[in-house]
Amino acid sequence: MQQLTPYELLGGAGVVRWLSDRFYDIMDAEPAVKPLRDMHPADLTASREKLYMFLSGWLGGPPLYMQAHGHPRLRARHLPFPIDEAARDQWMYCMKKAVDELVCEDELKAKLIEAFYGTADFMRNR
């Protein structure tokens, strides 16, 4: 029996888009993450779409980001931004809050948060 991907366990494209949008809604609204918000453009439309496309493939769904933009090269693409522990923690605050609102199953939630943390920590360049 084939094991379901996180993409499938979450419910597919619509849910992954919701996660991406909710992440940016939180980032846009929370004063505690203003330094992170300030690293982004005023209009978050493209950021939302890129995160959705990346998460689709990263979670085991269609590799939308790779199809449109090639390999994500996450670390290289984030080098222009000063990402330290505080920025990582602000990013995780937003993502954890979005995941907490979306995922009810504790094991899946824990695995997602752990994986997101590993990726966010890998982005640190300061």
Secondary structure, DSSP 4 states (H G I P E B T S, - for coil): -PPPPHHHHHTSHHHHHHHHHHHHHHHHH-GGGHHHHHTS-S--HHHHHHHHHHHHHHTTS--HHHHHHSS--HHHHHTTS---HHHHHHHHHHHHHHHHHH---HHHHHHHHHHHHHHHHHT---
